[in-house]
Amino acid sequence: MIGSALIVGAGGQLGRGLVQSAPAGATVMALSRTELDITDETAVATAVRGLRPAVVFNAAAYTQVDAAEQDPLGAARVNALGVRYLARACARSGARLVHVSTDYVFDGAGNVPYAADAVPQPINVYGATKLEGEVAVREELGERGLVCRTSWLYAGDGHNFLTRMLTLMRERPALNIVVDQIGVPTTVDSLAEVLWRLAGEELAGIHHWCGSGIASWYDFAVAIAEEGAARGMIGSKPRLRPIGSAEYPTPAQRPRYSVLDKRVTENVLGIESPHWRDGLRAVLDRHASGAAS
Ligand SMILES: NC(=O)c1ccc[n+]([C@@H]2O[C@H](COP(=O)([O-])OP(=O)(O)OC[C@H]3O[C@@H](n4cnc5c(N)ncnc54)[C@H](OP(=O)(O)O)[C@@H]3O)[C@@H](O)[C@H]2O)c1
C-alpha cells in the first residue's frame, strides 16, 4: 500500500502517465514545473515537509539532449542539483524517492545489454548531468533511494519520437532515419506501472526498465509507418531510408548501443516487459480510439 505520493514534473509525458496510472487507494499530489520548480531548494523543502508524502516520484528533468550541449549549467541545475534538493528533502522528511534516469548514462560502446551495475560513462552533457543526479540520490538517501533508468520513452501525445514521426510522415513522402543507434523503445504506460510497483514494494537501488527486444531508430520508424498506416493515422506509407549517424550530425553525440538489461527488475516484480512493437501497437490503439495515452 503506497499511501500518499507526490509527483513532481507532473506536466511532462511521464508525469502525466504516473498520474493516470496511480493505483487505487493512493493519494496523489501532482505538481508541474509552474507549481514546484525543483531547482528552488526552499520551495522543494517546504512542499515535501508540508505535503508529507510517503513517496516522491521525480518525473522532472531537463530532457533536451541537444540543447544541453550549449546549456550544461541549465541541464545540471535540473538533472543534478534539483534532484539533490528533492533527495535531501526526502531524507529529512522520511519519504522514499523514486527517481528516473536514462540509458544515456552509458557510452554505448558495448554490444550486450547494460546491467544495472555496469559502469556508466556518459558521452554527452545530458547523460553526464543525469548521472550526477543518480549520484545525488545515492549520497543523500543511501540505500533508501531508488533510481530507475529507462530508454527511448514515448506516449501517444507529448514530444517524443512517435509523435514527431507521425507528424513528419503526414507531411513528407520520404524520410531519412538513423540506423546505427540501437536501443529499446519504452512506453510511458509500461514505465509508469513499473514505477508504481517498485514504490509499492519499497525497493531501492538502481533498476532498469524498457521494452523487450531491440531496435534502431530506423526499425522504430518502420514500425510506426506500418502500424500508423494500418490504423489510418497517416496517408500512404512514406519511403524510409536508413542513414548513418554521420549523415545526421547533431550537437550531442548519442550512444551507439544503449540497451538496458532489465531482467533483475522483471524477476523481482514477477512481470515480463512487453515487446516494444506490442507496446507501440497498444499506444497507437489507444491514440487512434481517441483516448489520451
Ligand atoms: N524521453 C526519453 O526518451 C527519455 C529516455 C530515457 C530517460 N528519460 C527520463 O525520463 C524522465 C521523464 O522524461 P519525460 O520524457 O517525461 O520528459 P518531459 O516530457 O520533457 O518532461 C519533463 C518535465 O520536467 C519538467 N521540468 C523541467 N525542469 C523542471 C524544474 N526545474 N522543476 C520542475 N519541473 C521541471 C518539464 O517542464 P517544462 O515542460 O515546463 O519544461 C517537463 O514537464 C526524465 O528523468 C528523463 O531524463 C526520458
The ligand as a Gaussian input file, in Angstrom:
#p B3LYP/6-31G(d) Opt

LIG

0 1
 N       12.135000      10.997000     -23.195000
 C       13.018000       9.985000     -23.296000
 O       13.243000       9.423000     -24.378000
 C       13.734000       9.501000     -22.066000
 C       14.638000       8.444000     -22.193000
 C       15.298000       7.984000     -21.053000
 C       15.034000       8.568000     -19.830000
 N       14.172000       9.602000     -19.737000
 C       13.932000      10.191000     -18.419000
 O       12.562000      10.008000     -18.107000
 C       12.136000      11.063000     -17.237000
 C       10.837000      11.650000     -17.771000
 O       11.097000      12.242000     -19.032000
 P        9.926000      12.726000     -19.993000
 O       10.150000      12.064000     -21.294000
 O        8.612000      12.629000     -19.313000
 O       10.335000      14.258000     -20.155000
 P        9.444000      15.537000     -20.473000
 O        8.195000      15.143000     -21.187000
 O       10.388000      16.506000     -21.099000
 O        9.028000      16.029000     -19.022000
 C        9.930000      16.615000     -18.145000
 C        9.153000      17.550000     -17.284000
 O       10.045000      18.134000     -16.336000
 C        9.669000      19.477000     -16.196000
 N       10.755000      20.275000     -15.638000
 C       11.857000      20.742000     -16.260000
 N       12.586000      21.474000     -15.400000
 C       11.920000      21.467000     -14.215000
 C       12.145000      22.064000     -12.955000
 N       13.229000      22.838000     -12.726000
 N       11.258000      21.840000     -11.960000
 C       10.156000      21.083000     -12.183000
 N        9.872000      20.508000     -13.356000
 C       10.755000      20.706000     -14.362000
 C        9.302000      19.913000     -17.598000
 O        8.554000      21.106000     -17.561000
 P        8.541000      22.086000     -18.844000
 O        7.882000      21.287000     -19.936000
 O        7.772000      23.238000     -18.378000
 O        9.968000      22.373000     -19.150000
 C        8.505000      18.706000     -18.063000
 O        7.146000      18.844000     -17.706000
 C       13.300000      12.028000     -17.156000
 O       14.022000      11.771000     -15.982000
 C       14.148000      11.689000     -18.359000
 O       15.506000      12.026000     -18.155000
 C       13.490000      10.073000     -20.828000

